[in-house]
Amino acid sequence: GGSGKTLLTQTVTNSLSVNNHFGGKVYWLTVARNPNIARLQSRLRKHIGRGEQLFSSEEAGRKTLINCLKNSKVLLILDDVWDGNVLQWFDVVDAPGSKILLTSRNNSVFDKVPSTVIEVKLLSDEHSWNLFCGCAFPGQDRQQLEHDMEPILAERVKQVVSECKGLPLAL
């Protein structure tokens, strides 16, 4: 958590070219650790514009969503997926060109479906330093900042950057 998966996904889905490619049919669900599948399916149905409906079972929800999305090229984002077994209830897009984009901190999730995995790596020490200092000391030139920084402050910055372990959100 904190490596920037959700932020990168938001950036992609907010792009005009992605929205145009899918005709504005970009749907986002945050799945989380212990999801209520029926509630998520109901929320997706509402996003599609068909109103909220509580389903009698996950399978009933899946079948309804398949019908709602039939022949529609869509991008379905499932964010923060912890368990790959959840995916069976959201295998609802079948039109040519449709995609499902998953984010997860658990690589085994991607074993459940054919997928292309793009791993978000942690920042290097140098990139971590740059990000932290860019936020903590905006507008400062890095070289000038390093030159002018008191040794005790420089040591504290190094400690903070080290504690953040390359996680952009923490930095």
N, C-alpha and C positions, 0 to 999 in steps of 0.2 A: 504494500500500500504506500501511496505517496510518490510513486515514480512518474506519474503524469499520464497514465493510460486514459483516464476519463477526460482530462483536459485535451489531450490529443484527439480523442474521439469527438468531443464537442467542436473542436476547431474544424475537423473534417466535415461533420454534419452541418455546420453553419455556413459552409462555403456555398456560394451561389451555384457553382458548376455542379456540385453533388446534388443539390436540391433540384436543379434543372434536369439533370440526368434521370432522376427518379420522379420527375413531374410533381415535386413537392411532397411525395409520399415517403417521408422519412419518419419512422416511429421509434421512440426511445422508451425502454423499460429498464429501470434499475432493479436487478433481481435480488441482490444481497444474500446474506448467509442462510437464513431460514425462510425462504419465500413462501408466500401464500399464492399458490399457482392460480387458483380460481380468481383471486383478486387481480393478479397481474393480467390474466387473460381478459377479464372484464375491462380493465384499464386500457388494454390494447384495442378492444372493440370500441371503446369510447373515443380513443385517438383517431381511429379509422373514420369516425363520424357516424357510427351506427348506434350510439347510445350505450350506456352501461347496462350490463346484464350479468347477474350472478349465475354461473353455470352449475348444473347438478353434479358434474364430474369434470376432471381434467380432460378426458377424452371428448366429452360433449363440447367443451370450450375449444379444443383443438379443431374439431370438425366445423364448428361455427366460424372460426377464424379463417379456416381454409376457404370456406364459401365466401366470406367477406372480402378476401384478398384475391379471389380467383381472377386470373387474367390481368392482374395489376402488377406492374413492375415497381417493387418497393425495396427500401432499405430498412431492415429491422435491426435495431441496435439493442443488444442485451448486455447491459453494463454490470460489472461486479458479480459475475457468475462464479459461485463457489463449488458447485456440484454439477458435473456433466450430465447427470440423469435428468436435470431440469429441461435440457434441450429437447427431449422428445415431445414436450407439450407445446413447443414453439416452432416446430418444424411445419410451418404453415404457409410458406411462400413457395410458389411453384412456377410463376410466370418467368419466361426467359429474361435474363438480365437482373432478376431479383437477387438480393444478397442479404445475408445475416452477418452482422459484425458483432463479435463477442469481445468483451474485456474480462480478464480474470488474472488473479495472481497465482492461480493454480494451473500449472501446465497440463495436468492430467485431464482437465476439462476438454482440451482440444483432441484428446484421443477418442472421444465419443463420436466425432463427426469428421468427415473429410474437410480439411482446412488448410489455409495458408497462415502460418504463425509468424507474426512480427513481434519480436521480443523488444520491450522497452528496457534499455539498459540503464544502470545507474550512472551518474555523472562521475567523471574523473576528478581527482583532487583539484586540478587547475580549473576545470569548468565549475566545480562547486565553489571555489574561491571567487571566481568571477561573478557567479550568480549572487552569492551572499553579499559581496561588496557592492555590486550594482544595486541591490535593494537597500542595503544598510547605509550606503554612502552615495546616493544618486548624483549623477552628473560629475563624479570625480574620475579623473584619468587614473587608470590602474597603476601605472608606473609612478606617477606623482603621489598617489595614495600610499603605495608601499614605501616610498622614500620618506614621506612626512609622518607616517604612523609611528606612534610611540611603541617601543619594543613590547611593553606590557600589553598594549592593545592588540598588537600584531599576534602575540601569543594567544590571547583570548579568542581572537577571530579564528586562528588555526584550530583551537580546541572546539569551538562551535561547529566549524566546518567538518571536522573529524567526527563529531558526535552525530551529525546529520547523515553520515554514511552514504553520501551521493544521492540522497532523495530530494528532488527539487521542491516538493511541497514542504518538507521540513526546513530547507534552506530559505 
